[in-house]
């Protein structure tokens, strides 16, 4: 059975983060063009998501017991990657947020696969759905690429 949580996150500097509560790693200081094109950067115990706008946006976190079908028709950009969450507590944070005040979601401790879908990119109503499930997989890929000039590209 899926569990779902919704948060308003301010994506200051066009980014927000998912990170392990116990490890609380530093945010990436080096972001290259490939990271921005893919709209994410994965590091130890952290996933940075790069947004189209620097604004407050809805971030929905969905927890599943197993891998879902990748439904790409309803999103503009989609990635699949992974994150290690040894504490079993995932923080959802904007880069200027004070971490003790940020929302936390209880997730399976250990490695989780992550499916990120960005919707309504290129508008002020940009939203993200982050789906996690336990997995031993350790690969990352862009499943659907958003191009700010022409929109979603299959």
Residue frames as a rotation matrix with the C-alpha (Angstrom) as fourth column:
UNK 1
0.575 0.818 0.000 0.00
0.818 -0.575 0.000 0.00
0.000 0.000 -1.000 0.00
UNK 2
-0.197 -0.648 0.736 1.35
0.625 -0.661 -0.415 3.41
0.755 0.378 0.535 -0.98
UNK 3
0.291 0.194 -0.937 1.95
0.828 -0.541 0.146 6.14
-0.479 -0.818 -0.318 1.58
UNK 4
0.037 -0.182 0.983 1.96
0.784 -0.604 -0.141 9.70
0.619 0.776 0.120 0.32
UNK 5
0.112 -0.103 -0.988 3.16
0.775 -0.614 0.152 13.00
-0.623 -0.783 0.011 1.80
UNK 6
0.400 0.036 0.916 2.95
0.742 -0.599 -0.300 16.54
0.538 0.800 -0.266 0.38
UNK 7
0.069 -0.481 -0.874 5.19
0.770 -0.532 0.353 19.47
-0.635 -0.697 0.334 1.20
UNK 8
0.970 0.023 0.241 5.60
0.162 -0.801 -0.576 23.04
0.180 0.598 -0.781 0.01
UNK 9
0.257 -0.956 -0.142 9.32
0.809 0.132 0.573 23.47
-0.529 -0.262 0.807 -0.65
UNK 10
0.853 -0.095 -0.513 11.03
-0.280 -0.913 -0.297 26.72
-0.440 0.397 -0.806 -1.59
UNK 11
0.583 -0.639 0.502 13.46
0.793 0.582 -0.179 25.79
-0.178 0.503 0.846 -4.36
UNK 12
0.764 -0.411 -0.497 15.85
-0.278 -0.905 0.322 28.64
-0.582 -0.108 -0.806 -3.69
UNK 13
-0.230 -0.887 -0.401 18.54
-0.776 -0.082 0.626 28.79
-0.588 0.455 -0.669 -6.39
UNK 14
0.297 0.503 -0.812 16.37
-0.924 0.365 -0.112 26.41
0.240 0.783 0.573 -8.43
UNK 15
-0.414 -0.432 -0.801 17.09
-0.211 0.902 -0.378 23.33
0.886 0.013 -0.464 -6.34
UNK 16
0.447 0.408 0.796 15.86
-0.886 0.081 0.456 21.22
0.121 -0.909 0.398 -3.48
UNK 17
-0.525 -0.811 -0.256 17.30
-0.687 0.582 -0.434 18.20
0.501 -0.052 -0.864 -1.72
UNK 18
0.844 0.516 -0.146 16.48
-0.329 0.714 0.618 14.78
0.423 -0.474 0.772 -0.34
UNK 19
-0.196 -0.980 -0.023 18.99
-0.525 0.125 -0.842 13.68
0.828 -0.152 -0.539 2.27
UNK 20
0.046 0.105 -0.993 19.53
0.580 0.807 0.113 11.22
0.813 -0.581 -0.024 5.09
UNK 21
0.799 0.401 0.448 18.60
-0.101 -0.645 0.758 12.69
0.593 -0.651 -0.475 8.47
UNK 22
0.854 -0.494 -0.160 21.49
0.350 0.320 0.880 11.12
-0.384 -0.808 0.446 10.35
UNK 23
0.015 -0.920 0.391 24.30
0.973 0.103 0.206 11.79
-0.229 0.377 0.897 7.86
UNK 24
0.803 0.421 -0.422 23.08
0.322 -0.902 -0.287 15.24
-0.501 0.095 -0.860 6.70
UNK 25
-0.070 -0.892 0.446 25.73
0.942 0.088 0.325 15.54
-0.329 0.442 0.834 3.97
UNK 26
-0.419 -0.167 -0.892 26.79
-0.013 -0.982 0.190 18.89
-0.908 0.091 0.409 2.56
UNK 27
0.745 0.667 -0.008 24.97
0.059 -0.079 -0.995 20.12
-0.664 0.741 -0.098 -0.51
UNK 28
0.294 -0.663 0.689 26.95
0.940 0.331 -0.082 19.78
-0.174 0.672 0.720 -3.76
UNK 29
0.193 -0.326 -0.926 29.24
0.091 -0.933 0.348 22.76
-0.977 -0.151 -0.150 -4.32
UNK 30
-0.766 -0.498 -0.407 30.12
-0.393 -0.139 0.909 21.81
-0.509 0.856 -0.089 -7.87
UNK 31
0.265 0.871 0.413 27.25
0.194 0.372 -0.908 21.59
-0.945 0.320 -0.070 -10.36
UNK 32
-0.785 -0.613 -0.091 28.08
0.017 -0.168 0.986 21.10
-0.619 0.772 0.142 -14.02
UNK 33
-0.508 0.574 -0.642 26.08
-0.856 -0.421 0.300 21.51
-0.099 0.702 0.705 -17.24
UNK 34
-0.647 0.246 -0.722 25.31
-0.130 0.897 0.423 17.79
0.752 0.367 -0.548 -17.36
UNK 35
-0.819 0.360 -0.447 23.80
0.547 0.253 -0.798 17.93
-0.174 -0.898 -0.404 -13.85
UNK 36
-0.583 0.602 -0.546 21.61
-0.355 -0.793 -0.495 20.86
-0.731 -0.094 0.676 -14.88
UNK 37
-0.535 0.374 -0.757 20.52
-0.779 0.129 0.614 19.18
0.328 0.918 0.222 -18.13
UNK 38
-0.635 0.255 -0.729 19.65
0.250 0.961 0.118 15.95
0.731 -0.107 -0.674 -16.30
UNK 39
0.112 0.651 0.751 18.09
-0.492 -0.620 0.611 18.06
0.863 -0.438 0.251 -13.49
UNK 40
0.980 0.160 0.116 19.68
-0.170 0.385 0.907 16.05
0.100 -0.909 0.404 -10.68
UNK 41
-0.099 -0.990 -0.097 22.90
-0.594 0.137 -0.792 15.22
0.798 -0.021 -0.602 -8.91
UNK 42
0.893 0.329 -0.307 23.32
-0.013 0.700 0.714 12.19
0.450 -0.634 0.629 -6.71
UNK 43
-0.194 -0.940 0.282 25.91
-0.616 -0.107 -0.781 12.07
0.764 -0.325 -0.558 -3.93
UNK 44
-0.717 -0.110 -0.689 26.40
0.365 0.782 -0.506 9.94
0.594 -0.614 -0.520 -0.82
UNK 45
-0.499 0.596 -0.629 23.15
0.831 0.123 -0.543 10.05
-0.246 -0.794 -0.556 1.17
UNK 46
-0.271 0.358 -0.893 21.83
-0.052 -0.932 -0.358 12.96
-0.961 -0.051 0.271 -0.93
UNK 47
-0.270 0.225 0.936 19.84
0.958 0.161 0.238 13.69
-0.097 0.961 -0.259 -4.07
UNK 48
-0.574 0.078 -0.815 19.72
-0.023 -0.997 -0.079 17.24
-0.818 -0.027 0.574 -5.46
UNK 49
0.029 0.653 0.757 16.83
0.953 0.211 -0.219 18.04
-0.303 0.727 -0.616 -7.81
UNK 50
-0.847 -0.382 -0.370 17.28
0.234 -0.893 0.386 21.05
-0.478 0.240 0.845 -10.11
UNK 51
0.066 0.998 0.022 14.08
0.698 -0.030 -0.716 22.92
-0.713 0.062 -0.698 -10.89
UNK 52
-0.040 0.035 0.999 12.99
0.916 -0.397 0.050 25.26
0.399 0.917 -0.017 -13.66
UNK 53
0.337 0.258 0.905 12.10
-0.012 -0.960 0.278 28.10
0.941 -0.104 -0.321 -11.26
UNK 54
-0.845 -0.458 -0.277 13.27
0.330 -0.038 -0.943 29.44
0.421 -0.888 0.182 -7.92
UNK 55
-0.300 0.829 0.472 9.88
-0.715 -0.523 0.464 29.40
0.631 -0.199 0.750 -6.20
UNK 56
-0.506 0.280 0.816 7.72
-0.637 0.517 -0.572 27.60
-0.582 -0.809 -0.083 -3.70
UNK 57
-0.267 0.385 -0.883 6.44
-0.800 0.423 0.426 24.34
0.538 0.820 0.196 -5.17
UNK 58
0.640 0.566 0.520 4.57
-0.741 0.635 0.220 21.22
-0.205 -0.526 0.825 -4.25
UNK 59
-0.504 -0.723 -0.473 6.78
-0.731 0.648 -0.213 18.18
0.461 0.238 -0.855 -3.66
UNK 60
0.646 0.728 0.231 4.87
-0.761 0.586 0.279 14.92
0.067 -0.356 0.932 -3.21
UNK 61
-0.605 -0.795 0.042 6.75
-0.790 0.594 -0.152 11.95
0.096 -0.125 -0.987 -1.73
UNK 62
0.592 0.782 -0.195 5.24
-0.774 0.619 0.132 8.52
0.224 0.073 0.972 -2.43
UNK 63
-0.488 -0.727 0.483 6.52
-0.827 0.562 0.010 5.38
-0.279 -0.394 -0.876 -0.68
UNK 64
0.542 0.615 -0.573 5.91
-0.772 0.634 -0.050 2.00
0.332 0.469 0.818 -2.29
UNK 65
0.551 -0.303 0.777 6.87
-0.377 0.740 0.557 -1.56
-0.744 -0.600 0.294 -1.38
UNK 66
-0.017 -0.543 0.840 8.08
0.654 0.629 0.420 -2.35
-0.756 0.556 0.345 -4.92
UNK 67
-0.873 -0.451 -0.186 9.00
0.139 -0.595 0.792 -0.75
-0.468 0.665 0.582 -8.23
UNK 68
0.164 0.962 -0.220 6.09
-0.030 -0.218 -0.976 1.01
-0.986 0.166 -0.007 -9.96
UNK 69
0.255 -0.013 0.967 5.40
0.956 0.153 -0.250 1.18
-0.144 0.988 0.051 -13.68
UNK 70
-0.675 -0.522 -0.521 7.07
0.399 -0.853 0.337 4.25
-0.620 0.020 0.784 -15.17
UNK 71
0.349 0.846 0.404 4.16
0.905 -0.192 -0.381 6.37
-0.245 0.498 -0.832 -16.37
UNK 72
-0.585 -0.779 -0.224 5.86
0.663 -0.619 0.421 9.09
-0.467 0.098 0.879 -18.37
UNK 73
-0.278 0.519 0.809 2.92
0.808 -0.329 0.489 10.60
0.519 0.789 -0.328 -20.28
UNK 74
0.711 0.700 -0.066 1.84
0.606 -0.561 0.563 12.81
0.357 -0.441 -0.823 -17.36
UNK 75
0.525 -0.578 -0.625 5.25
0.410 -0.471 0.781 14.39
-0.746 -0.666 -0.010 -16.69
UNK 76
0.939 -0.258 -0.227 7.66
-0.343 -0.644 -0.684 16.76
0.030 0.721 -0.693 -18.44
UNK 77
-0.031 -0.991 -0.128 10.88
-0.744 0.108 -0.659 15.32
0.667 0.075 -0.741 -17.03
UNK 78
0.919 0.328 0.217 11.61
-0.389 0.677 0.625 12.00
0.058 -0.659 0.750 -15.32
UNK 79
-0.148 -0.977 -0.154 14.67
-0.788 0.210 -0.579 10.44
0.598 0.036 -0.801 -13.77
UNK 80
0.933 0.256 -0.253 15.42
-0.048 0.785 0.617 7.21
0.357 -0.564 0.745 -12.00
UNK 81
-0.114 -0.978 0.173 18.24
-0.465 -0.102 -0.880 6.99
0.878 -0.180 -0.443 -9.51
UNK 82
0.403 0.195 -0.894 18.87
0.583 0.699 0.415 5.88
0.706 -0.688 0.168 -5.91
UNK 83
0.090 -0.376 0.922 19.73
-0.636 -0.735 -0.237 7.15
0.767 -0.565 -0.305 -2.45
UNK 84
-0.365 -0.266 -0.892 21.16
0.539 0.721 -0.435 5.53
0.759 -0.640 -0.120 0.67
UNK 85
0.109 0.469 0.877 19.12
-0.606 -0.668 0.433 6.42
0.788 -0.579 0.211 3.77
UNK 86
-0.550 -0.419 -0.722 20.75
0.183 0.783 -0.594 4.48
0.814 -0.459 -0.354 6.64
UNK 87
-0.960 0.182 0.212 18.74
-0.266 -0.357 -0.896 6.34
-0.087 -0.916 0.391 9.30
UNK 88
-0.559 0.820 0.121 15.40
0.827 0.543 0.145 5.49
0.053 0.182 -0.982 7.72
UNK 89
0.358 0.626 -0.692 14.49
0.576 -0.732 -0.364 9.20
-0.735 -0.268 -0.623 7.85
UNK 90
-0.295 -0.376 0.878 14.55
0.943 -0.260 0.206 11.27
0.152 0.889 0.431 4.67
UNK 91
-0.209 0.156 -0.965 14.72
0.357 -0.907 -0.224 15.08
-0.910 -0.391 0.134 4.91
UNK 92
0.192 0.294 0.936 13.04
0.963 -0.242 -0.121 17.18
0.191 0.925 -0.330 2.20
UNK 93
0.210 -0.258 -0.943 14.76
0.564 -0.756 0.332 20.61
-0.799 -0.602 -0.013 2.10
UNK 94
0.920 -0.086 0.383 15.31
0.244 -0.638 -0.730 23.73
0.307 0.765 -0.566 0.08
UNK 95
0.115 -0.990 -0.082 18.92
0.699 0.139 -0.702 24.92
0.706 0.024 0.708 0.05
UNK 96
-0.487 -0.282 0.827 18.25
-0.267 -0.853 -0.448 27.86
0.832 -0.439 0.340 2.41
UNK 97
0.585 0.810 -0.038 16.12
-0.246 0.223 0.943 25.83
0.773 -0.543 0.329 4.85
UNK 98
-0.250 -0.542 0.803 17.16
-0.957 0.009 -0.292 25.25
0.150 -0.841 -0.520 8.45
UNK 99
-0.534 -0.031 -0.845 17.45
-0.328 0.929 0.173 21.44
0.779 0.369 -0.506 8.56
UNK 100
-0.977 0.190 -0.093 16.02
0.171 0.450 -0.876 20.91
-0.124 -0.872 -0.473 12.08
UNK 101
-0.384 0.881 -0.275 12.76
-0.435 -0.435 -0.788 22.51
-0.814 -0.184 0.550 10.85
UNK 102
-0.544 0.126 -0.830 12.52
-0.823 0.115 0.557 20.56
0.166 0.985 0.041 7.58
UNK 103
0.562 0.803 0.199 9.97
-0.818 0.575 -0.010 17.79
-0.122 -0.157 0.980 7.06
UNK 104
-0.689 -0.705 0.167 11.06
-0.689 0.709 0.151 14.20
-0.225 -0.011 -0.974 7.48
UNK 105
0.460 0.768 -0.446 9.59
-0.847 0.530 0.039 11.06
0.266 0.360 0.894 5.97
UNK 106
-0.007 -0.402 0.916 10.14
-0.572 0.753 0.326 7.57
-0.821 -0.521 -0.235 7.41
UNK 107
0.478 0.036 -0.877 11.48
-0.829 0.349 -0.438 5.36
0.290 0.936 0.197 4.60
UNK 108
0.966 -0.214 -0.146 12.99
0.241 0.950 0.201 1.87
0.096 -0.230 0.969 4.58
UNK 109
0.535 -0.842 -0.066 16.50
-0.494 -0.375 0.784 2.13
-0.685 -0.387 -0.617 6.05
UNK 110
-0.138 -0.686 0.715 19.20
0.428 0.610 0.667 1.44
-0.893 0.398 0.209 3.46
UNK 111
-0.946 -0.302 -0.122 19.15
0.003 -0.383 0.924 1.84
-0.325 0.873 0.363 -0.30
UNK 112
0.114 0.993 0.032 16.02
0.317 -0.006 -0.948 3.12
-0.941 0.118 -0.316 -1.99
UNK 113
-0.585 -0.121 0.802 15.37
0.810 -0.128 0.572 3.53
0.033 0.984 0.173 -5.70
UNK 114
-0.279 0.445 -0.851 14.00
0.186 -0.844 -0.503 6.97
-0.942 -0.298 0.153 -6.57
UNK 115
-0.338 0.311 0.888 11.73
0.932 -0.018 0.362 7.93
0.129 0.950 -0.283 -9.48
UNK 116
-0.466 0.119 -0.877 11.42
0.281 -0.920 -0.275 11.73
-0.839 -0.374 0.395 -9.86
UNK 117
-0.163 0.492 0.855 8.75
0.977 -0.042 0.210 13.23
0.139 0.870 -0.473 -12.10
UNK 118
-0.775 -0.063 -0.629 8.67
0.188 -0.973 -0.135 16.95
-0.603 -0.223 0.766 -12.81
UNK 119
-0.102 0.834 0.542 5.34
0.993 0.120 0.002 18.34
-0.063 0.538 -0.841 -14.00
UNK 120
0.835 0.538 0.116 4.31
0.551 -0.821 -0.153 21.69
0.013 0.192 -0.981 -15.44
UNK 121
-0.130 -0.937 -0.324 7.93
0.718 -0.314 0.621 22.70
-0.683 -0.152 0.714 -15.97
UNK 122
-0.783 -0.179 0.596 8.19
0.564 -0.609 0.558 26.05
0.263 0.772 0.578 -17.70
UNK 123
0.183 0.854 0.487 5.20
0.195 -0.517 0.834 27.36
0.964 -0.058 -0.261 -15.67
UNK 124
-0.417 -0.279 0.865 4.88
-0.698 -0.512 -0.501 28.89
0.582 -0.813 0.019 -12.23
UNK 125
0.519 0.706 0.481 2.90
-0.854 0.420 0.305 25.80
0.013 -0.570 0.822 -11.17
UNK 126
-0.117 -0.701 -0.704 5.90
-0.563 0.630 -0.534 23.44
0.818 0.334 -0.469 -11.32
UNK 127
0.598 0.305 0.741 5.50
-0.787 0.398 0.471 20.32
-0.151 -0.865 0.478 -9.13
UNK 128
-0.414 -0.755 -0.508 7.53
-0.741 0.604 -0.294 17.20
0.529 0.254 -0.810 -8.37
UNK 129
0.807 0.543 0.233 6.56
-0.584 0.678 0.445 13.69
0.084 -0.495 0.865 -7.41
UNK 130
-0.345 -0.939 0.004 9.27
-0.878 0.321 -0.355 11.63
0.332 -0.126 -0.935 -5.74
UNK 131
0.802 0.587 -0.109 8.54
-0.530 0.784 0.325 7.89
0.276 -0.203 0.940 -5.57
UNK 132
-0.325 -0.918 0.228 10.79
-0.922 0.254 -0.291 5.66
0.209 -0.305 -0.929 -3.45
UNK 133
0.875 0.480 -0.065 10.92
-0.444 0.848 0.290 1.90
0.195 -0.224 0.955 -2.89
UNK 134
0.374 -0.771 0.516 13.52
-0.447 0.338 0.828 -0.47
-0.813 -0.540 -0.218 -1.37
UNK 135
0.984 -0.113 -0.135 16.06
-0.078 0.404 -0.911 -1.63
0.158 0.908 0.389 -3.95
UNK 136
0.423 -0.905 0.053 19.62
0.406 0.242 0.881 -2.86
-0.810 -0.351 0.469 -4.27
UNK 137
0.496 -0.173 0.851 19.95
0.850 -0.102 -0.517 -1.22
0.176 0.980 0.096 -7.70
UNK 138
0.210 -0.518 -0.829 22.58
0.395 -0.731 0.557 1.50
-0.894 -0.445 0.051 -8.05
UNK 139
-0.579 -0.356 0.733 22.07
0.813 -0.181 0.554 3.10
-0.065 0.917 0.395 -11.45
UNK 140
-0.138 0.492 -0.859 20.82
0.142 -0.849 -0.509 6.48
-0.980 -0.192 0.047 -12.66
UNK 141
-0.732 -0.083 0.677 19.17
0.678 0.017 0.735 7.54
-0.073 0.996 0.044 -15.89
UNK 142
-0.633 0.589 -0.503 17.01
-0.524 -0.804 -0.282 10.22
-0.570 0.086 0.817 -17.45
UNK 143
-0.499 0.542 0.676 13.79
0.573 0.792 -0.211 8.56
-0.650 0.282 -0.706 -18.62
UNK 144
0.440 0.604 0.665 12.25
0.884 -0.423 -0.201 11.70
0.160 0.676 -0.720 -20.16
UNK 145
-0.577 -0.780 -0.240 14.15
0.792 -0.607 0.069 14.92
-0.200 -0.150 0.968 -20.88
UNK 146
0.651 0.714 -0.258 12.64
0.638 -0.698 -0.324 18.40
-0.412 0.046 -0.910 -20.57
UNK 147
-0.511 -0.719 0.471 13.99
0.854 -0.486 0.184 21.08
0.096 0.497 0.863 -22.91
UNK 148
-0.293 0.410 -0.864 13.10
0.498 -0.705 -0.504 24.59
-0.816 -0.578 0.002 -21.81
UNK 149
-0.784 -0.036 -0.620 12.88
-0.440 -0.672 0.595 25.75
-0.438 0.739 0.511 -25.43
UNK 150
-0.580 0.537 -0.612 10.60
-0.568 0.272 0.777 23.04
0.583 0.799 0.148 -26.84
UNK 151
0.344 0.748 0.567 9.20
-0.934 0.213 0.286 21.29
0.093 -0.628 0.772 -23.75
UNK 152
0.292 -0.198 0.936 9.29
-0.437 0.843 0.315 17.54
-0.851 -0.500 0.159 -22.96
UNK 153
-0.008 -0.378 -0.926 11.32
-0.968 0.236 -0.088 15.35
0.251 0.895 -0.367 -25.30
UNK 154
0.891 0.428 0.151 10.58
-0.452 0.871 0.194 11.62
-0.048 -0.241 0.969 -25.44
